[in-house]
Amino acid sequence: MADFKKLQKDTGVYFKDESLLRQALTHSSYLNEVPVLMLVSNERLEFLGDASLELAIAEMLYREYSDLAEGEMTKIKARVVCGETLADIARKLRLGDYLYLGHGEERTGGRKRESNLANAMEAFIGALFIDQGFEVTRNFVLDLFGDILQTVVKGGMATDYKSQLQELLQEKRHVVPFYRVAGVAGPDHAREFTVEVLVRDEVIGHGKGKSKQMAENEAARNALARENV
């Protein structure tokens, strides 16, 4: 069995039952070559993960954007949970490195195939739901998708202030910024994160948001607006 310690550390999710994590990362092609192991592919977990993801996004849309009509919410949700977005997030989490693939799927680039990555992301979410329930799953989803949701609601691509700040600091001071969560407030269904961005222990910006990613981007924007960057 693969060592999932790094994956769990990187995602911040520690499974009580790691067999669910293995199932989430098992492609059906792998089962064709190791049938004696009595393994199950990730296809059923994909189904559950898709439903959990959609519910988490739908709930946030309903709670946070009361001015949106049903049709608008439906279109936004579809854009947020599309295969391309799922695959992009799976790449950031390096899920492809942990996939169990058959030899043929491996040879033909299965670890980088968008459909495999998107399916693995959904299955990971489904496995988390089984392992720890919807509340934990919802918070995980909003952490990953919150900034994307905000971008889509605004009708365009949000400015990536984090990348701008990093490029500027590397050019001017030859350093990279570090982001630190300074506080979390509010109930589980409506948390607000406060984040500080630092350079060599010096706080250069603050930000708040409904996910860590949103708060980090806002902190970077705040830092860029100051003169001491």
C-alpha positions in Angstrom: 0.0 0.0 0.0 1.3 3.5 -0.9 2.4 5.8 1.9 -0.3 8.3 2.2 1.3 10.3 5.0 2.5 13.1 2.7 -0.8 13.3 0.9 -2.7 13.6 4.2 -0.3 16.2 5.5 -0.6 18.3 2.3 -4.4 18.1 2.2 -4.8 18.6 6.0 -7.1 15.6 6.0 -6.2 12.5 8.1 -8.3 9.5 7.4 -9.5 7.3 10.3 -9.8 4.4 7.7 -7.0 4.6 5.2 -8.6 1.9 3.1 -11.2 4.5 2.0 -8.4 6.7 0.8 -6.9 3.8 -1.2 -10.2 3.0 -2.7 -10.6 6.7 -3.7 -7.4 6.4 -5.7 -7.9 3.0 -7.3 -8.7 3.2 -11.0 -10.8 0.4 -12.5 -7.9 -0.6 -14.8 -5.9 -1.6 -11.7 -8.5 -4.1 -10.7 -8.2 -5.9 -14.0 -4.6 -6.8 -13.1 -4.9 -7.6 -9.4 -8.3 -9.3 -9.0 -7.2 -11.5 -6.2 -6.8 -8.6 -3.8 -10.6 -8.1 -3.6 -10.2 -4.4 -4.1 -12.9 -1.9 -5.2 -12.5 0.9 -7.7 -13.2 4.5 -6.9 -16.3 4.7 -9.1 -18.9 4.4 -6.3 -17.0 7.0 -4.2 -17.0 9.3 -7.3 -20.8 9.2 -7.2 -20.9 10.1 -3.5 -18.2 12.8 -3.8 -20.0 14.5 -6.7 -23.2 14.7 -4.7 -21.3 16.0 -1.6 -19.4 18.6 -3.6 -22.5 19.9 -5.2 -24.4 20.1 -1.9 -21.6 22.0 -0.3 -21.3 24.5 -3.1 -25.1 24.8 -3.4 -25.4 25.5 0.3 -22.8 28.2 0.2 -24.4 29.8 -2.8 -27.8 29.8 -1.0 -26.4 31.2 2.3 -24.0 33.8 1.0 -25.5 35.1 -2.2 -29.2 35.8 -1.5 -29.5 38.0 -4.5 -28.9 35.1 -7.0 -31.9 33.5 -8.7 -32.2 29.7 -9.0 -31.1 29.7 -12.6 -28.0 31.8 -11.8 -27.0 29.5 -8.9 -27.4 26.5 -11.1 -25.1 27.9 -13.8 -22.5 29.0 -11.2 -22.5 25.6 -9.5 -22.0 23.9 -12.8 -18.9 26.0 -13.6 -17.4 25.5 -10.2 -17.7 21.7 -10.1 -16.8 21.0 -13.7 -14.2 18.4 -14.6 -11.5 21.0 -15.6 -11.7 22.6 -12.1 -11.7 19.3 -10.3 -8.6 18.2 -12.3 -6.8 21.5 -11.6 -7.3 21.0 -7.9 -6.3 17.4 -8.1 -3.0 18.5 -9.7 -2.4 21.0 -7.0 -2.8 18.2 -4.4 -0.7 15.8 -6.6 -3.4 13.1 -6.5 -2.0 11.7 -9.7 1.1 10.6 -7.9 -0.9 8.3 -5.7 -3.3 6.7 -8.3 -3.4 2.9 -8.6 -3.4 2.3 -12.3 -3.2 -0.7 -14.6 0.0 -0.9 -16.8 -1.8 0.1 -19.9 -3.4 3.2 -18.3 0.0 4.1 -16.8 1.8 3.8 -20.1 -0.7 6.1 -21.9 -0.4 8.9 -19.4 -3.2 8.0 -17.0 -1.7 9.9 -14.1 -2.1 13.2 -15.9 -5.4 12.4 -17.7 -7.9 15.0 -16.8 -10.8 12.6 -16.4 -8.8 10.4 -14.0 -7.8 13.3 -11.9 -11.3 14.8 -11.8 -12.7 11.4 -10.8 -10.1 10.9 -8.1 -10.9 14.3 -6.7 -14.6 13.4 -6.5 -13.8 10.0 -5.0 -11.5 11.6 -2.4 -14.4 13.9 -1.3 -16.7 10.9 -1.2 -14.2 8.9 0.9 -13.9 11.9 3.3 -17.7 12.0 3.6 -17.8 8.3 4.6 -14.9 8.7 7.0 -15.7 11.9 8.8 -19.2 13.1 7.8 -20.6 16.1 5.9 -19.5 18.9 8.2 -15.8 18.1 7.8 -16.3 17.4 4.1 -18.1 20.7 3.5 -15.3 22.7 5.2 -12.7 20.8 3.1 -14.7 21.6 -0.1 -15.1 25.3 0.8 -11.4 25.6 1.6 -10.5 24.2 -1.9 -13.3 25.7 -4.0 -14.2 28.9 -2.1 -12.0 31.3 -4.0 -13.1 29.7 -7.3 -16.7 30.1 -6.4 -16.1 33.8 -5.5 -14.4 34.3 -8.9 -17.3 32.7 -10.8 -19.9 34.7 -8.9 -18.1 37.9 -9.9 -18.3 36.8 -13.5 -14.6 36.6 -14.3 -11.2 35.5 -13.2 -10.2 37.0 -9.9 -6.8 38.7 -9.7 -4.2 36.3 -8.4 -2.7 38.7 -5.8 -0.6 35.9 -4.3 1.3 35.3 -7.5 1.8 39.0 -8.0 3.1 39.4 -4.4 5.5 36.5 -4.7 6.9 37.7 -8.0 7.4 41.3 -6.6 9.1 40.1 -3.4 11.4 37.7 -5.3 12.4 40.5 -7.6 12.9 43.3 -5.0 13.9 41.4 -1.9 14.8 37.9 -3.1 12.4 36.3 -0.6 9.1 34.5 -0.7 6.1 35.3 1.5 4.7 33.0 4.1 1.0 32.9 5.1 -0.2 32.2 8.6 -3.8 31.8 9.9 -4.2 34.3 12.7 -7.8 33.4 13.6 -11.0 31.6 12.7 -14.4 33.0 13.7 -18.0 32.0 13.3 -20.0 28.8 13.3 -18.8 25.8 11.2 -21.2 26.6 8.3 -20.1 30.2 8.1 -16.5 30.4 9.1 -14.3 33.5 8.6 -10.5 33.1 8.4 -8.1 35.9 9.2 -4.6 35.4 7.6 -1.4 37.3 7.9 1.3 37.3 5.2 4.8 37.6 6.5 8.4 38.1 5.2 11.1 37.0 7.6 8.7 37.3 10.6 7.5 40.7 9.5 3.8 41.0 8.9 3.3 42.9 5.7 -0.5 42.3 5.1 -3.7 41.0 6.6 -6.8 39.5 5.0 -10.1 37.9 5.8 -12.2 35.4 3.8 -14.6 32.5 3.9 -11.8 30.1 3.1 -8.1 30.2 3.8 -7.4 30.7 0.1 -9.7 33.7 0.0 -8.1 35.2 3.1 -4.6 34.6 1.7 -5.5 36.3 -1.6 -6.9 39.3 0.3 -3.8 39.4 2.6 -1.6 39.5 -0.6 -3.8 42.3 -2.0 -3.4 44.2 1.2 0.4 43.8 1.2 0.6 44.9 -2.4 -1.3 48.1 -1.5 1.2 49.0 1.1 4.4 50.9 0.3 6.8 48.7 2.3 6.7 45.6 0.1 
